[in-house]
């Protein structure tokens, strides 16, 4: 490999390093927003399963009856589906007081007391 090839290889490597540095700088500039997501208790993340379950109940209702005669009929059907789904929610969330405390500190003024 002659000097010209070495220079080209070095320049190409330098460009890759510069691109890598730019990516790292972007991550560090947004680090605080990302870090908060990892501070929250994992228990909160598991509540998405309950939300997905409720959405599944709504989708099933929609598949069974795709046309509703009025908006009121739709609201009644959604209310009844929600009422039936809440009967299955018997388990309590572990450490909810701690999780609620952390969320109320992080999102001050957004949660009811």
Biopython code that builds the backbone (N, CA, C, O; Angstrom):
import numpy as np
from Bio.PDB.StructureBuilder import StructureBuilder

atoms = [
    (1, "UNK", "N", (0.844, -1.165, 0.000)),
    (1, "UNK", "CA", (0.000, 0.000, 0.000)),
    (1, "UNK", "C", (0.898, 1.240, 0.000)),
    (1, "UNK", "O", (1.782, 1.374, 0.847)),
    (2, "UNK", "N", (0.668, 2.131, -0.943)),
    (2, "UNK", "CA", (1.506, 3.326, -1.006)),
    (2, "UNK", "C", (0.930, 4.441, -0.118)),
    (2, "UNK", "O", (-0.113, 4.273, 0.514)),
    (3, "UNK", "N", (1.633, 5.581, -0.087)),
    (3, "UNK", "CA", (1.259, 6.695, 0.793)),
    (3, "UNK", "C", (-0.122, 7.245, 0.457)),
    (3, "UNK", "O", (-0.884, 7.616, 1.350)),
    (4, "UNK", "N", (-0.437, 7.294, -0.828)),
    (4, "UNK", "CA", (-1.715, 7.844, -1.260)),
    (4, "UNK", "C", (-2.864, 6.993, -0.715)),
    (4, "UNK", "O", (-3.855, 7.528, -0.216)),
    (5, "UNK", "N", (-2.729, 5.668, -0.810)),
    (5, "UNK", "CA", (-3.762, 4.768, -0.307)),
    (5, "UNK", "C", (-3.919, 4.897, 1.204)),
    (5, "UNK", "O", (-5.035, 4.875, 1.723)),
    (6, "UNK", "N", (-2.789, 5.033, 1.910)),
    (6, "UNK", "CA", (-2.849, 5.182, 3.365)),
    (6, "UNK", "C", (-3.579, 6.471, 3.744)),
    (6, "UNK", "O", (-4.359, 6.497, 4.696)),
    (7, "UNK", "N", (-3.315, 7.539, 2.986)),
    (7, "UNK", "CA", (-3.971, 8.819, 3.259)),
    (7, "UNK", "C", (-5.469, 8.706, 3.030)),
    (7, "UNK", "O", (-6.264, 9.208, 3.824)),
    (8, "UNK", "N", (-5.857, 8.042, 1.937)),
    (8, "UNK", "CA", (-7.285, 7.864, 1.641)),
    (8, "UNK", "C", (-7.953, 7.045, 2.744)),
    (8, "UNK", "O", (-9.038, 7.394, 3.211)),
    (9, "UNK", "N", (-7.298, 5.944, 3.165)),
    (9, "UNK", "CA", (-7.853, 5.115, 4.235)),
    (9, "UNK", "C", (-7.987, 5.906, 5.532)),
    (9, "UNK", "O", (-8.989, 5.794, 6.238)),
    (10, "UNK", "N", (-6.969, 6.706, 5.838)),
    (10, "UNK", "CA", (-7.002, 7.507, 7.062)),
    (10, "UNK", "C", (-8.135, 8.539, 7.000)),
    (10, "UNK", "O", (-8.839, 8.749, 7.988)),
    (11, "UNK", "N", (-8.308, 9.180, 5.842)),
    (11, "UNK", "CA", (-9.375, 10.169, 5.690)),
    (11, "UNK", "C", (-10.751, 9.521, 5.811)),
    (11, "UNK", "O", (-11.661, 10.083, 6.421)),
    (12, "UNK", "N", (-10.894, 8.328, 5.223)),
    (12, "UNK", "CA", (-12.178, 7.632, 5.320)),
    (12, "UNK", "C", (-12.462, 7.264, 6.769)),
    (12, "UNK", "O", (-13.590, 7.413, 7.238)),
    (13, "UNK", "N", (-11.458, 6.789, 7.470)),
    (13, "UNK", "CA", (-11.630, 6.450, 8.885)),
    (13, "UNK", "C", (-11.950, 7.703, 9.686)),
    (13, "UNK", "O", (-12.774, 7.668, 10.600)),
    (14, "UNK", "N", (-11.304, 8.803, 9.346)),
    (14, "UNK", "CA", (-11.572, 10.067, 10.035)),
    (14, "UNK", "C", (-13.004, 10.518, 9.842)),
    (14, "UNK", "O", (-13.635, 10.995, 10.786)),
    (15, "UNK", "N", (-13.532, 10.375, 8.631)),
    (15, "UNK", "CA", (-14.926, 10.739, 8.372)),
    (15, "UNK", "C", (-15.876, 9.880, 9.195)),
    (15, "UNK", "O", (-16.874, 10.373, 9.722)),
    (16, "UNK", "N", (-15.561, 8.589, 9.304)),
    (16, "UNK", "CA", (-16.417, 7.711, 10.100)),
    (16, "UNK", "C", (-16.368, 8.110, 11.567)),
    (16, "UNK", "O", (-17.388, 8.092, 12.255)),
    (17, "UNK", "N", (-15.194, 8.467, 12.039)),
    (17, "UNK", "CA", (-15.065, 8.878, 13.436)),
    (17, "UNK", "C", (-15.830, 10.173, 13.670)),
    (17, "UNK", "O", (-16.485, 10.329, 14.701)),
    (18, "UNK", "N", (-15.753, 11.097, 12.727)),
    (18, "UNK", "CA", (-16.482, 12.356, 12.868)),
    (18, "UNK", "C", (-17.982, 12.083, 12.918)),
    (18, "UNK", "O", (-18.684, 12.661, 13.746)),
    (19, "UNK", "N", (-18.480, 11.213, 12.047)),
    (19, "UNK", "CA", (-19.902, 10.874, 12.066)),
    (19, "UNK", "C", (-20.277, 10.221, 13.392)),
    (19, "UNK", "O", (-21.341, 10.491, 13.948)),
    (20, "UNK", "N", (-19.408, 9.375, 13.884)),
    (20, "UNK", "CA", (-19.649, 8.711, 15.157)),
    (20, "UNK", "C", (-19.711, 9.732, 16.286)),
    (20, "UNK", "O", (-20.572, 9.645, 17.161)),
    (21, "UNK", "N", (-18.796, 10.700, 16.265)),
    (21, "UNK", "CA", (-18.784, 11.745, 17.290)),
    (21, "UNK", "C", (-20.068, 12.563, 17.261)),
    (21, "UNK", "O", (-20.602, 12.918, 18.312)),
    (22, "UNK", "N", (-20.564, 12.863, 16.072)),
    (22, "UNK", "CA", (-21.809, 13.623, 15.956)),
    (22, "UNK", "C", (-22.955, 12.838, 16.587)),
    (22, "UNK", "O", (-23.788, 13.405, 17.293)),
    (23, "UNK", "N", (-22.994, 11.531, 16.329)),
    (23, "UNK", "CA", (-24.037, 10.695, 16.926)),
    (23, "UNK", "C", (-23.949, 10.665, 18.435)),
    (23, "UNK", "O", (-24.964, 10.735, 19.129)),
    (24, "UNK", "N", (-22.732, 10.562, 18.942)),
    (24, "UNK", "CA", (-22.535, 10.551, 20.393)),
    (24, "UNK", "C", (-22.963, 11.883, 20.998)),
    (24, "UNK", "O", (-23.584, 11.912, 22.060)),
    (25, "UNK", "N", (-22.636, 12.991, 20.325)),
    (25, "UNK", "CA", (-23.035, 14.306, 20.835)),
    (25, "UNK", "C", (-24.556, 14.430, 20.884)),
    (25, "UNK", "O", (-25.098, 15.008, 21.825)),
    (26, "UNK", "N", (-25.248, 13.894, 19.880)),
    (26, "UNK", "CA", (-26.712, 13.931, 19.888)),
    (26, "UNK", "C", (-27.272, 13.137, 21.058)),
    (26, "UNK", "O", (-28.215, 13.572, 21.721)),
    (27, "UNK", "N", (-26.694, 11.984, 21.306)),
    (27, "UNK", "CA", (-27.162, 11.163, 22.426)),
    (27, "UNK", "C", (-26.948, 11.897, 23.735)),
    (27, "UNK", "O", (-27.838, 11.925, 24.585)),
    (28, "UNK", "N", (-25.769, 12.494, 23.908)),
    (28, "UNK", "CA", (-25.487, 13.205, 25.157)),
    (28, "UNK", "C", (-26.381, 14.429, 25.316)),
    (28, "UNK", "O", (-26.756, 14.770, 26.438)),
    (29, "UNK", "N", (-26.729, 15.098, 24.219)),
    (29, "UNK", "CA", (-27.583, 16.278, 24.336)),
    (29, "UNK", "C", (-29.003, 15.896, 24.732)),
    (29, "UNK", "O", (-29.714, 16.702, 25.334)),
    (30, "UNK", "N", (-29.422, 14.691, 24.407)),
    (30, "UNK", "CA", (-30.769, 14.230, 24.755)),
    (30, "UNK", "C", (-30.746, 13.241, 25.915)),
    (30, "UNK", "O", (-31.754, 12.596, 26.202)),
    (31, "UNK", "N", (-29.622, 13.121, 26.570)),
    (31, "UNK", "CA", (-29.427, 12.110, 27.612)),
    (31, "UNK", "C", (-30.399, 12.266, 28.768)),
    (31, "UNK", "O", (-30.889, 11.268, 29.295)),
    (32, "UNK", "N", (-30.690, 13.494, 29.174)),
    (32, "UNK", "CA", (-31.566, 13.701, 30.330)),
    (32, "UNK", "C", (-32.955, 13.137, 30.063)),
    (32, "UNK", "O", (-33.548, 12.512, 30.942)),
    (33, "UNK", "N", (-33.480, 13.352, 28.859)),
    (33, "UNK", "CA", (-34.798, 12.816, 28.525)),
    (33, "UNK", "C", (-34.819, 11.303, 28.490)),
    (33, "UNK", "O", (-35.804, 10.679, 28.884)),
    (34, "UNK", "N", (-33.741, 10.719, 28.022)),
    (34, "UNK", "CA", (-33.657, 9.258, 27.961)),
    (34, "UNK", "C", (-33.469, 8.691, 29.357)),
    (34, "UNK", "O", (-34.061, 7.667, 29.697)),
    (35, "UNK", "N", (-32.659, 9.339, 30.158)),
    (35, "UNK", "CA", (-32.336, 8.831, 31.491)),
    (35, "UNK", "C", (-33.584, 8.739, 32.362)),
    (35, "UNK", "O", (-33.710, 7.804, 33.153)),
    (36, "UNK", "N", (-34.502, 9.683, 32.234)),
    (36, "UNK", "CA", (-35.717, 9.675, 33.046)),
    (36, "UNK", "C", (-36.521, 8.410, 32.801)),
    (36, "UNK", "O", (-37.116, 7.863, 33.730)),
    (37, "UNK", "N", (-36.546, 7.943, 31.568)),
    (37, "UNK", "CA", (-37.310, 6.741, 31.258)),
    (37, "UNK", "C", (-36.779, 5.526, 32.004)),
    (37, "UNK", "O", (-37.542, 4.603, 32.292)),
    (38, "UNK", "N", (-35.499, 5.505, 32.320)),
    (38, "UNK", "CA", (-34.918, 4.369, 33.018)),
    (38, "UNK", "C", (-34.976, 4.524, 34.533)),
    (38, "UNK", "O", (-34.737, 3.560, 35.259)),
    (39, "UNK", "N", (-35.287, 5.708, 35.013)),
    (39, "UNK", "CA", (-35.390, 5.923, 36.449)),
    (39, "UNK", "C", (-36.713, 5.378, 36.983)),
    (39, "UNK", "O", (-36.770, 4.859, 38.097)),
    (40, "UNK", "N", (-37.772, 5.496, 36.190)),
    (40, "UNK", "CA", (-39.101, 5.082, 36.617)),
    (40, "UNK", "C", (-39.093, 3.593, 36.949)),
    (40, "UNK", "O", (-38.449, 2.794, 36.268)),
    (41, "UNK", "N", (-39.809, 3.240, 37.992)),
    (41, "UNK", "CA", (-39.918, 1.837, 38.373)),
    (41, "UNK", "C", (-40.436, 1.008, 37.199)),
    (41, "UNK", "O", (-41.267, 1.470, 36.417)),
    (42, "UNK", "N", (-39.941, -0.198, 37.091)),
    (42, "UNK", "CA", (-40.394, -1.087, 36.023)),
    (42, "UNK", "C", (-41.862, -1.438, 36.180)),
    (42, "UNK", "O", (-42.513, -1.806, 35.202)),
    (43, "UNK", "N", (-42.395, -1.333, 37.381)),
    (43, "UNK", "CA", (-43.794, -1.664, 37.632)),
    (43, "UNK", "C", (-44.700, -0.791, 36.768)),
    (43, "UNK", "O", (-45.722, -1.267, 36.272)),
    (44, "UNK", "N", (-44.347, 0.459, 36.584)),
    (44, "UNK", "CA", (-45.164, 1.358, 35.778)),
    (44, "UNK", "C", (-45.223, 0.872, 34.343)),
    (44, "UNK", "O", (-46.261, 0.985, 33.691)),
    (45, "UNK", "N", (-44.137, 0.343, 33.855)),
    (45, "UNK", "CA", (-44.096, -0.130, 32.475)),
    (45, "UNK", "C", (-45.053, -1.299, 32.285)),
    (45, "UNK", "O", (-45.633, -1.454, 31.210)),
    (46, "UNK", "N", (-45.222, -2.114, 33.304)),
    (46, "UNK", "CA", (-46.108, -3.262, 33.175)),
    (46, "UNK", "C", (-47.568, -2.855, 33.054)),
    (46, "UNK", "O", (-48.385, -3.668, 32.622)),
    (47, "UNK", "N", (-47.928, -1.631, 33.416)),
    (47, "UNK", "CA", (-49.311, -1.202, 33.274)),
    (47, "UNK", "C", (-49.704, -1.100, 31.811)),
    (47, "UNK", "O", (-50.894, -1.085, 31.496)),
    (48, "UNK", "N", (-48.738, -1.030, 30.915)),
    (48, "UNK", "CA", (-49.084, -1.000, 29.500)),
    (48, "UNK", "C", (-49.755, -2.297, 29.082)),
    (48, "UNK", "O", (-50.540, -2.300, 28.133)),
    (49, "UNK", "N", (-49.469, -3.399, 29.763)),
    (49, "UNK", "CA", (-50.152, -4.648, 29.455)),
    (49, "UNK", "C", (-51.645, -4.522, 29.721)),
    (49, "UNK", "O", (-52.453, -5.031, 28.944)),
    (50, "UNK", "N", (-52.024, -3.858, 30.797)),
    (50, "UNK", "CA", (-53.437, -3.655, 31.104)),
    (50, "UNK", "C", (-54.091, -2.763, 30.056)),
    (50, "UNK", "O", (-55.229, -3.003, 29.651)),
    (51, "UNK", "N", (-53.379, -1.748, 29.624)),
    (51, "UNK", "CA", (-53.922, -0.853, 28.599)),
    (51, "UNK", "C", (-54.099, -1.603, 27.287)),
    (51, "UNK", "O", (-55.120, -1.454, 26.616)),
    (52, "UNK", "N", (-53.110, -2.408, 26.921)),
    (52, "UNK", "CA", (-53.226, -3.203, 25.696)),
    (52, "UNK", "C", (-54.376, -4.197, 25.799)),
    (52, "UNK", "O", (-55.059, -4.453, 24.808)),
    (53, "UNK", "N", (-54.597, -4.753, 26.970)),
    (53, "UNK", "CA", (-55.715, -5.669, 27.174)),
    (53, "UNK", "C", (-57.045, -4.948, 26.969)),
    (53, "UNK", "O", (-57.960, -5.489, 26.347)),
    (54, "UNK", "N", (-57.149, -3.734, 27.490)),
    (54, "UNK", "CA", (-58.368, -2.951, 27.305)),
    (54, "UNK", "C", (-58.569, -2.606, 25.833)),
    (54, "UNK", "O", (-59.688, -2.679, 25.327)),
    (55, "UNK", "N", (-57.499, -2.231, 25.147)),
    (55, "UNK", "CA", (-57.600, -1.955, 23.711)),
    (55, "UNK", "C", (-58.042, -3.196, 22.953)),
    (55, "UNK", "O", (-58.810, -3.094, 21.996)),
    (56, "UNK", "N", (-57.570, -4.359, 23.364)),
    (56, "UNK", "CA", (-57.981, -5.613, 22.736)),
    (56, "UNK", "C", (-59.479, -5.842, 22.931)),
    (56, "UNK", "O", (-60.166, -6.294, 22.015)),
    (57, "UNK", "N", (-59.978, -5.532, 24.115)),
    (57, "UNK", "CA", (-61.415, -5.662, 24.386)),
    (57, "UNK", "C", (-62.209, -4.742, 23.469)),
    (57, "UNK", "O", (-63.242, -5.140, 22.932)),
    (58, "UNK", "N", (-61.734, -3.522, 23.290)),
    (58, "UNK", "CA", (-62.418, -2.581, 22.395)),
    (58, "UNK", "C", (-62.385, -3.059, 20.944)),
    (58, "UNK", "O", (-63.372, -2.927, 20.220)),
    (59, "UNK", "N", (-61.240, -3.617, 20.520)),
    (59, "UNK", "CA", (-61.153, -4.126, 19.146)),
    (59, "UNK", "C", (-62.115, -5.287, 18.933)),
    (59, "UNK", "O", (-62.749, -5.393, 17.883)),
    (60, "UNK", "N", (-62.219, -6.160, 19.939)),
    (60, "UNK", "CA", (-63.139, -7.291, 19.831)),
    (60, "UNK", "C", (-64.575, -6.786, 19.705)),
    (60, "UNK", "O", (-65.352, -7.312, 18.908)),
    (61, "UNK", "N", (-64.923, -5.777, 20.483)),
    (61, "UNK", "CA", (-66.249, -5.172, 20.407)),
    (61, "UNK", "C", (-66.487, -4.605, 19.015)),
    (61, "UNK", "O", (-67.578, -4.753, 18.463)),
    (62, "UNK", "N", (-65.491, -3.964, 18.452)),
    (62, "UNK", "CA", (-65.609, -3.361, 17.129)),
    (62, "UNK", "C", (-65.760, -4.427, 16.046)),
    (62, "UNK", "O", (-66.503, -4.231, 15.085)),
    (63, "UNK", "N", (-65.061, -5.556, 16.194)),
    (63, "UNK", "CA", (-65.186, -6.637, 15.214)),
    (63, "UNK", "C", (-66.568, -7.272, 15.258)),
    (63, "UNK", "O", (-67.126, -7.625, 14.220)),
    (64, "UNK", "N", (-67.120, -7.417, 16.460)),
    (64, "UNK", "CA", (-68.431, -8.038, 16.597)),
    (64, "UNK", "C", (-69.524, -7.153, 16.021)),
    (64, "UNK", "O", (-70.505, -7.644, 15.463)),
    (65, "UNK", "N", (-69.348, -5.856, 16.160)),
    (65, "UNK", "CA", (-70.395, -4.929, 15.754)),
    (65, "UNK", "C", (-69.733, -3.711, 15.133)),
    (65, "UNK", "O", (-69.358, -2.772, 15.836)),
    (66, "UNK", "N", (-69.591, -3.730, 13.832)),
    (66, "UNK", "CA", (-68.836, -2.663, 13.175)),
    (66, "UNK", "C", (-69.662, -1.412, 12.903)),
    (66, "UNK", "O", (-69.099, -0.349, 12.642)),
    (67, "UNK", "N", (-71.006, -1.523, 12.959)),
    (67, "UNK", "CA", (-71.858, -0.361, 12.708)),
    (67, "UNK", "C", (-72.733, -0.127, 13.935)),
    (67, "UNK", "O", (-73.409, -1.037, 14.414)),
    (68, "UNK", "N", (-72.711, 1.095, 14.429)),
    (68, "UNK", "CA", (-73.545, 1.468, 15.567)),
    (68, "UNK", "C", (-74.585, 2.469, 15.081)),
    (68, "UNK", "O", (-74.257, 3.360, 14.298)),
    (69, "UNK", "N", (-75.835, 2.342, 15.530)),
    (69, "UNK", "CA", (-76.886, 3.236, 15.027)),
    (69, "UNK", "C", (-76.693, 4.701, 15.422)),
    (69, "UNK", "O", (-77.153, 5.599, 14.717)),
    (70, "UNK", "N", (-76.015, 4.943, 16.543)),
    (70, "UNK", "CA", (-75.794, 6.332, 16.966)),
    (70, "UNK", "C", (-74.533, 6.409, 17.820)),
    (70, "UNK", "O", (-73.964, 5.393, 18.221)),
    (71, "UNK", "N", (-74.119, 7.629, 18.081)),
    (71, "UNK", "CA", (-72.957, 7.833, 18.951)),
    (71, "UNK", "C", (-73.245, 7.348, 20.369)),
    (71, "UNK", "O", (-72.365, 6.826, 21.054)),
    (72, "UNK", "N", (-74.486, 7.530, 20.789)),
    (72, "UNK", "CA", (-74.870, 7.086, 22.132)),
    (72, "UNK", "C", (-74.747, 5.577, 22.258)),
    (72, "UNK", "O", (-74.292, 5.075, 23.287)),
    (73, "UNK", "N", (-75.146, 4.848, 21.222)),
    (73, "UNK", "CA", (-75.036, 3.387, 21.244)),
    (73, "UNK", "C", (-73.574, 2.961, 21.337)),
    (73, "UNK", "O", (-73.248, 2.013, 22.051)),
    (74, "UNK", "N", (-72.704, 3.651, 20.627)),
    (74, "UNK", "CA", (-71.274, 3.352, 20.691)),
    (74, "UNK", "C", (-70.726, 3.612, 22.093)),
    (74, "UNK", "O", (-69.988, 2.791, 22.637)),
    (75, "UNK", "N", (-71.089, 4.752, 22.673)),
    (75, "UNK", "CA", (-70.619, 5.079, 24.019)),
    (75, "UNK", "C", (-71.118, 4.068, 25.048)),
    (75, "UNK", "O", (-70.381, 3.694, 25.961)),
    (76, "UNK", "N", (-72.367, 3.627, 24.903)),
    (76, "UNK", "CA", (-72.900, 2.618, 25.823)),
    (76, "UNK", "C", (-72.139, 1.306, 25.683)),
    (76, "UNK", "O", (-71.813, 0.664, 26.682)),
    (77, "UNK", "N", (-71.855, 0.907, 24.444)),
    (77, "UNK", "CA", (-71.123, -0.340, 24.213)),
    (77, "UNK", "C", (-69.713, -0.253, 24.793)),
    (77, "UNK", "O", (-69.232, -1.208, 25.403)),
    (78, "UNK", "N", (-69.050, 0.889, 24.604)),
    (78, "UNK", "CA", (-67.709, 1.071, 25.169)),
    (78, "UNK", "C", (-67.749, 1.077, 26.695)),
    (78, "UNK", "O", (-66.866, 0.522, 27.348)),
    (79, "UNK", "N", (-68.774, 1.705, 27.257)),
    (79, "UNK", "CA", (-68.908, 1.727, 28.712)),
    (79, "UNK", "C", (-69.083, 0.312, 29.251)),
    (79, "UNK", "O", (-68.419, -0.071, 30.215)),
    (80, "UNK", "N", (-69.970, -0.467, 28.637)),
    (80, "UNK", "CA", (-70.201, -1.835, 29.105)),
    (80, "UNK", "C", (-68.956, -2.699, 28.936)),
    (80, "UNK", "O", (-68.652, -3.523, 29.798)),
    (81, "UNK", "N", (-68.238, -2.516, 27.833)),
    (81, "UNK", "CA", (-67.004, -3.283, 27.620)),
    (81, "UNK", "C", (-65.963, -2.919, 28.675)),
    (81, "UNK", "O", (-65.259, -3.790, 29.185)),
    (82, "UNK", "N", (-65.869, -1.635, 28.999)),
    (82, "UNK", "CA", (-64.929, -1.197, 30.033)),
    (82, "UNK", "C", (-65.340, -1.743, 31.394)),
    (82, "UNK", "O", (-64.493, -2.175, 32.176)),
    (83, "UNK", "N", (-66.640, -1.723, 31.676)),
    (83, "UNK", "CA", (-67.148, -2.239, 32.941)),
    (83, "UNK", "C", (-66.830, -3.721, 33.086)),
    (83, "UNK", "O", (-66.409, -4.162, 34.156)),
    (84, "UNK", "N", (-67.026, -4.493, 32.024)),
    (84, "UNK", "CA", (-66.718, -5.927, 32.067)),
    (84, "UNK", "C", (-65.213, -6.163, 32.203)),
    (84, "UNK", "O", (-64.793, -7.086, 32.900)),
    (85, "UNK", "N", (-64.411, -5.346, 31.549)),
    (85, "UNK", "CA", (-62.954, -5.515, 31.618)),
    (85, "UNK", "C", (-62.435, -5.200, 33.016)),
    (85, "UNK", "O", (-61.501, -5.848, 33.488)),
    (86, "UNK", "N", (-63.028, -4.215, 33.682)),
    (86, "UNK", "CA", (-62.552, -3.850, 35.018)),
    (86, "UNK", "C", (-62.840, -4.931, 36.049)),
    (86, "UNK", "O", (-62.196, -4.958, 37.098)),
    (87, "UNK", "N", (-63.772, -5.806, 35.785)),
    (87, "UNK", "CA", (-64.040, -6.919, 36.701)),
    (87, "UNK", "C", (-62.841, -7.856, 36.788)),
    (87, "UNK", "O", (-62.644, -8.527, 37.801)),
    (88, "UNK", "N", (-62.044, -7.900, 35.727)),
    (88, "UNK", "CA", (-60.868, -8.776, 35.692)),
    (88, "UNK", "C", (-59.672, -8.158, 36.416)),
    (88, "UNK", "O", (-58.702, -8.857, 36.708)),
    (89, "UNK", "N", (-59.729, -6.882, 36.702)),
    (89, "UNK", "CA", (-58.597, -6.183, 37.313)),
    (89, "UNK", "C", (-58.672, -6.314, 38.831)),
    (89, "UNK", "O", (-59.109, -5.393, 39.520)),
    (90, "UNK", "N", (-58.250, -7.445, 39.339)),
    (90, "UNK", "CA", (-58.333, -7.677, 40.779)),
    (90, "UNK", "C", (-56.986, -7.506, 41.470)),
    (90, "UNK", "O", (-56.939, -7.222, 42.667)),
    (91, "UNK", "N", (-55.915, -7.670, 40.750)),
    (91, "UNK", "CA", (-54.584, -7.594, 41.365)),
    (91, "UNK", "C", (-54.192, -6.137, 41.610)),
    (91, "UNK", "O", (-54.503, -5.250, 40.816)),
    (92, "UNK", "N", (-53.508, -5.916, 42.718)),
    (92, "UNK", "CA", (-52.993, -4.578, 42.998)),
    (92, "UNK", "C", (-51.583, -4.461, 42.426)),
    (92, "UNK", "O", (-50.893, -5.460, 42.226)),
    (93, "UNK", "N", (-51.181, -3.252, 42.173)),
    (93, "UNK", "CA", (-49.839, -3.012, 41.647)),
    (93, "UNK", "C", (-48.881, -2.935, 42.827)),
    (93, "UNK", "O", (-49.067, -2.138, 43.747)),
    (94, "UNK", "N", (-47.862, -3.771, 42.785)),
    (94, "UNK", "CA", (-46.884, -3.784, 43.870)),
    (94, "UNK", "C", (-46.151, -2.452, 43.948)),
    (94, "UNK", "O", (-45.821, -1.847, 42.928)),
    (95, "UNK", "N", (-45.903, -2.009, 45.166)),
    (95, "UNK", "CA", (-45.151, -0.772, 45.428)),
    (95, "UNK", "C", (-45.781, 0.453, 44.766)),
    (95, "UNK", "O", (-45.071, 1.380, 44.376)),
    (96, "UNK", "N", (-47.119, 0.462, 44.637)),
    (96, "UNK", "CA", (-47.764, 1.564, 43.945)),
    (96, "UNK", "C", (-47.511, 2.893, 44.652)),
    (96, "UNK", "O", (-47.343, 3.917, 43.989)),
    (97, "UNK", "N", (-47.480, 2.895, 45.972)),
    (97, "UNK", "CA", (-47.247, 4.148, 46.699)),
    (97, "UNK", "C", (-45.887, 4.741, 46.336)),
    (97, "UNK", "O", (-45.768, 5.952, 46.152)),
    (98, "UNK", "N", (-44.872, 3.902, 46.232)),
    (98, "UNK", "CA", (-43.535, 4.371, 45.868)),
    (98, "UNK", "C", (-43.523, 4.877, 44.427)),
    (98, "UNK", "O", (-42.954, 5.929, 44.136)),
    (99, "UNK", "N", (-44.151, 4.127, 43.537)),
    (99, "UNK", "CA", (-44.197, 4.529, 42.126)),
    (99, "UNK", "C", (-44.947, 5.846, 41.987)),
    (99, "UNK", "O", (-44.499, 6.747, 41.277)),
    (100, "UNK", "N", (-46.086, 5.961, 42.662)),
    (100, "UNK", "CA", (-46.875, 7.189, 42.592)),
    (100, "UNK", "C", (-46.084, 8.376, 43.135)),
    (100, "UNK", "O", (-46.140, 9.478, 42.588)),
    (101, "UNK", "N", (-45.350, 8.137, 44.212)),
    (101, "UNK", "CA", (-44.508, 9.194, 44.771)),
    (101, "UNK", "C", (-43.448, 9.658, 43.789)),
    (101, "UNK", "O", (-43.218, 10.858, 43.640)),
    (102, "UNK", "N", (-42.799, 8.707, 43.116)),
    (102, "UNK", "CA", (-41.770, 9.063, 42.130)),
    (102, "UNK", "C", (-42.378, 9.832, 40.965)),
    (102, "UNK", "O", (-41.815, 10.828, 40.511)),
    (103, "UNK", "N", (-43.529, 9.368, 40.483)),
    (103, "UNK", "CA", (-44.173, 10.056, 39.362)),
    (103, "UNK", "C", (-44.632, 11.454, 39.760)),
    (103, "UNK", "O", (-44.529, 12.391, 38.968)),
    (104, "UNK", "N", (-45.137, 11.599, 40.980)),
    (104, "UNK", "CA", (-45.601, 12.920, 41.405)),
    (104, "UNK", "C", (-44.437, 13.896, 41.565)),
    (104, "UNK", "O", (-44.616, 15.101, 41.386)),
    (105, "UNK", "N", (-43.252, 13.397, 41.900)),
    (105, "UNK", "CA", (-42.071, 14.264, 41.968)),
    (105, "UNK", "C", (-41.614, 14.640, 40.561)),
    (105, "UNK", "O", (-41.307, 15.800, 40.288)),
    (106, "UNK", "N", (-41.572, 13.651, 39.674)),
    (106, "UNK", "CA", (-41.086, 13.905, 38.315)),
    (106, "UNK", "C", (-42.061, 14.756, 37.510)),
    (106, "UNK", "O", (-41.637, 15.596, 36.716)),
    (107, "UNK", "N", (-43.368, 14.548, 37.707)),
    (107, "UNK", "CA", (-44.390, 15.278, 36.953)),
    (107, "UNK", "C", (-45.222, 16.108, 37.925)),
    (107, "UNK", "O", (-46.432, 15.917, 38.047)),
    (108, "UNK", "N", (-44.572, 17.005, 38.596)),
    (108, "UNK", "CA", (-45.207, 17.809, 39.638)),
    (108, "UNK", "C", (-46.381, 18.602, 39.074)),
    (108, "UNK", "O", (-46.262, 19.277, 38.052)),
    (109, "UNK", "N", (-47.512, 18.505, 39.760)),
    (109, "UNK", "CA", (-48.701, 19.246, 39.363)),
    (109, "UNK", "C", (-49.565, 18.546, 38.335)),
    (109, "UNK", "O", (-50.654, 19.036, 38.037)),
    (110, "UNK", "N", (-49.139, 17.433, 37.784)),
    (110, "UNK", "CA", (-49.921, 16.742, 36.758)),
    (110, "UNK", "C", (-50.805, 15.640, 37.323)),
    (110, "UNK", "O", (-51.813, 15.283, 36.713)),
    (111, "UNK", "N", (-50.439, 15.094, 38.486)),
    (111, "UNK", "CA", (-51.190, 13.984, 39.063)),
    (111, "UNK", "C", (-52.105, 14.488, 40.164)),
    (111, "UNK", "O", (-51.742, 15.406, 40.900)),
    (112, "UNK", "N", (-53.301, 13.892, 40.288)),
    (112, "UNK", "CA", (-54.192, 14.311, 41.378)),
    (112, "UNK", "C", (-53.642, 13.881, 42.729)),
    (112, "UNK", "O", (-52.970, 12.856, 42.841)),
    (113, "UNK", "N", (-53.929, 14.657, 43.729)),
    (113, "UNK", "CA", (-53.445, 14.346, 45.090)),
    (113, "UNK", "C", (-54.301, 13.298, 45.740)),
    (113, "UNK", "O", (-54.046, 12.913, 46.881)),
]
sb = StructureBuilder()
sb.init_structure("model")
sb.init_model(0)
sb.init_chain("A")
sb.init_seg("    ")
for serial, (resi, resn, name, xyz) in enumerate(atoms, 1):
    if name == "N":
        sb.init_residue(resn, " ", resi, " ")
    sb.init_atom(name, np.array(xyz, "f"), 0.0, 1.0, " ", f" {name:<3s}", serial, name[0])
structure = sb.get_structure()
